[in-house]
Amino acid sequence: MDAEEFRLPRSQQANERLHALVPGGAHTYAKGDDQYPEKLAPVISHGDGAHVWDVDGNRYIEYGSGLRSVSLGHAHPRVTEAVRREIDRGSNFARPSILEVDAAERFLATVPTAEMVKFAKNGSDVTTAAVRLARAATGRARVAICGDQPFFSVDDWFIGTTPMTAGIPAATTELTVAFPYGDLAATEELLTRYEGEIACLILEPTGLAGHSPNSASRPSGEDPTPGYLQGLRELADRHGCVLIFDEMITGLRWSEAGAQGLYGVVPDLSTFGKALGNGFAVSALAGRRELMELGGLRDSRERVFLLSTTHGAETHALAAAMAVQSTYVKEGITAQLHTLGAKLADGVRAVAAGAGVGAHVVVRGRASNLVFGTLDGDGRPSQEYRTLFLRQLLAGGVLAPSFVVSSALDDADIERTVEVVAQACAVYRKALDAGDPTPWLGGRPVKPVFRRLA
């Protein structure tokens, strides 16, 4: 369908109802309708495999499913079977379920660099718990985050570093400092400047695992330079701080054991989520026994309030995680994701080059975790050109806030996606030639997630 003729009246009505009842119109900012062209933000009815249907009846090939959480595709039979089985047996009890130890054993067998694990429901639960644990273990207050990476937690220690600082005390924000990815000298200078004050270094193990859709001018899931992660490990040891790997995105997608399993560098603590539950709410904090036991009951040390969640060990979510991990290992899912992603990246790059926009529609990242950048005529990231590109993709039946693949995609899905991208690139070329994408936007441009004003 031509983008100018593409309409989503029922989705638009549903979005208006959402905004009347839900602040922001969605429960995750990255799913907000401000991330999509005006009046073209689909509201989803259901999904199956690599496809979703909106309330207007349109079917889309979907990428970045569930903000990268649904890596096996929607309603994966092995996962849904495991979930249904546990729902029929009860989901939450006054004491731990036997499934909690089964899930812990399964996780630690998959991530052998960790010695203990505690489950929760979302990524912020466990990243904040990791920071608290590092502060308790070191007696230090400052946290050092990788400043080149866009998201670690919804909690104040991180959100206070974004443009959305309203409601966050400055005293909290001042305790968080930043280091650049890939620069050991700058990180050492930071640790020296705040000698004895920094509790932890927290980062995604890769340059930028791809939260930001217009990050083509920055690293995006590329392998770290040789020796970089090892250098961070040495710096953390020398300065007495805790090394934390945020594996929300890299977990399972880089290897079954995450980036730490691929690169062979062992953090003190690591956090997992997203792909771990294939859309079901489960996350994990894992790490060295010496640190994790600070939140335990088996000695007389001062206790640390590590994690205590009513729903952290719901049986159906843990069953989903076990089924996901088993499927990854048995079916070689990580390798499948890389194969599918590589085919998609090659196809998109070829048609972009053929349309004369190869320097403007840029695919970056590890094959299992691709993002795209949309650059203007001067090579600068452009939300206007992103809007144009997204409109064309939606009209062609491709829902792609990123190009992050799921294993449910098949060759026909990839080929169709490349065809739609080719059509979008032809329009992109027209806009570049005109020197102004405005006639192809259909309304206001999409907006960055983190911004100070609505």
PyMOL commands that set and color helices and strands:
alter all, ss='L'
color gray80, all
select helices_A, chain A and resi 9-21+23-25+29-31+33-35+65-68+77-87+98-110+123-138+156-159+170-173+184-193+228-239+258-263+274-277+289-295+315-331+333-354+383-395+411-434+438-440
alter helices_A, ss='H'
color red, helices_A
select strands_A, chain A and resi 44-48+51-54+59-62+116-120+142-146+176-179+198-203+242-246+269-272+283-287+361-364+371-374+398-399
alter strands_A, ss='S'
color yellow, strands_A
deselect
rebuild
show_as cartoon
